[in-house]
Amino acid sequence: MAATATAQPAAARRGLSRRKLAEHLTGWLFAGPWVLGLMTLFVGPMLWSIYLSLTAYSMSGSPTFVGLGNYVEMLGDPRIFQSLKVTTVFALMSVPLNLVVGLGLAILLNQKIRAIAVWRTIYYLPAVISGVGVALLWQWLLNGRFGLLNYALYTFFGINGPNWLSDQGTALYAFVIISLWTVGGSMLVNLSALQGVPTQLYEAASIDGANGWQRVRYITVPTISPVIFYNLIVGIIAALQSFTFFYILTKGGPNNATLTYMLYLYQTAFESTRMGYGSAMAWLLFVYLGLLTLVIFKFSSRWVHYEAPKQ
């Protein structure tokens, strides 16, 4: 009897172990393609770029190890600092503007009006159009001689508009305007967050005499602040990696006024075939983005409010 009782739990444990093993194998079978893609398309290239950043490599021969030579060279490269300056200034201007416009559009499109779904689609569509096509469109709109923007300025205000993209003083501002083209992405995220704000809060505020601006300031913004924070982080990362519009429209000109960091990296790595130096530049941007993100997270607790967990 005792031997039989001991054998049954042992058999049960063996059955349980087989079932757990089968579950683990099944899980790895489904996760395998993703893990393989992660290792071959992300981790592998990242490790290879770390190695290349320590070499002199022109893609025509074997990499030559130079240690920290590329990083030391960057300290004396004036175009590195110019491109970082242009990229940072562009982010400081475009990201807050996109946050404000995206939130404003989301509030407008959260109203109960006729054909609201059509309006939401119209405002979101530009965010999914090809970047190259959009760049060519803006090249025509901002043309200094026959562009639609200068035509409107002269027709309605009597102002002779500048050569937006070829004038060193206005080129970067032109790209800030262009950045609003993709505001539909943050607008959609804000809109989904707004639809989760309890209407009782607005009703209570209205009874207390709060006007529209006060409801936005004291209810809307604090309630959806985690979503605004998300848009801020994503916007900064995207702005600091801006490339397509700058490459197609100005290629960094005039006089390096629109030379973004990613554009200079592309010119160095692929046009000048200095792949080792370009890899070092990529890791400098990675560190810059990481430190900036850590600083933003550090101060986010002062204005980002999360819902208390339910007990």
Long-range contacts (C-beta under 8 A, 24 or more apart in sequence): 49-279, 49-282, 49-283, 50-279, 50-283, 52-275, 52-276, 52-279, 53-276, 53-279, 53-280, 53-282, 53-283, 54-276, 54-280, 55-276, 56-274, 56-276, 56-277, 57-274, 57-275, 57-276, 58-273, 58-274, 58-275, 59-273, 59-275, 60-273, 63-276, 66-276, 70-276, 70-277, 70-279, 70-280, 71-280, 71-284, 73-277, 74-277, 74-280, 74-281, 74-284, 79-256, 79-259, 79-264, 80-264, 80-281, 80-284, 82-256, 82-259, 83-256, 83-259, 83-260, 83-261, 83-263, 83-264, 84-261, 84-288, 86-172, 86-256, 86-257, 86-258, 86-259, 86-260, 86-261, 87-239, 87-240, 87-242, 87-260, 87-261, 87-262, 88-240, 89-172, 90-172, 90-175, 90-176, 90-179, 90-239, 90-242, 90-260, 91-235, 91-236, 91-239, 91-240, 93-172, 93-173, 93-176, 94-175, 94-176, 94-179, 94-235, 94-239, 95-232, 95-235, 95-236, 95-239, 97-176, 97-179, 97-180, 98-179, 98-180, 98-182, 98-183, 98-186, 98-231, 98-235, 99-186, 99-228, 99-231, 99-232, 99-235, 101-180, 101-183, 101-187, 102-183, 102-185, 102-186, 102-187, 102-189, 102-190, 102-231, 103-186, 103-187, 103-190, 103-221, 103-228, 105-183, 105-184, 105-187, 105-190, 106-187, 106-188, 106-190, 106-191, 106-193, 106-194, 107-190, 107-194, 107-216, 107-220, 109-187, 109-191, 110-191, 110-194, 110-195, 120-188, 120-191, 123-184, 123-187, 124-184, 124-185, 124-187, 124-188, 125-184, 126-181, 126-182, 126-184, 127-181, 127-182, 127-183, 127-184, 127-185, 127-188, 128-184, 131-244, 131-245, 132-244, 132-248, 134-178, 134-181, 134-245, 135-178, 135-244, 135-245, 135-248, 135-249, 136-248, 138-174, 138-178, 138-181, 138-245, 138-249, 139-165, 139-248, 139-249, 142-174, 165-249, 165-250, 166-250, 166-253, 166-254, 167-254, 168-254, 168-255, 168-257, 171-250, 171-253, 171-254, 171-257, 171-258, 172-257, 172-258, 175-242, 175-245, 175-246, 175-249, 175-258, 178-245, 179-239, 186-231, 186-234, 186-235, 189-227, 189-230, 189-231, 190-224, 190-227, 190-228, 190-231, 192-227, 193-223, 193-224, 193-226, 193-227, 194-220, 194-224, 196-224, 197-223, 197-224, 222-305, 223-305, 225-303, 225-304, 225-305, 226-304, 226-305, 226-306, 228-304, 229-300, 229-304, 232-296, 233-293, 233-296, 236-289, 236-292, 236-293, 236-296, 237-289, 237-293, 240-285, 240-288, 240-289, 240-292, 241-285, 261-285
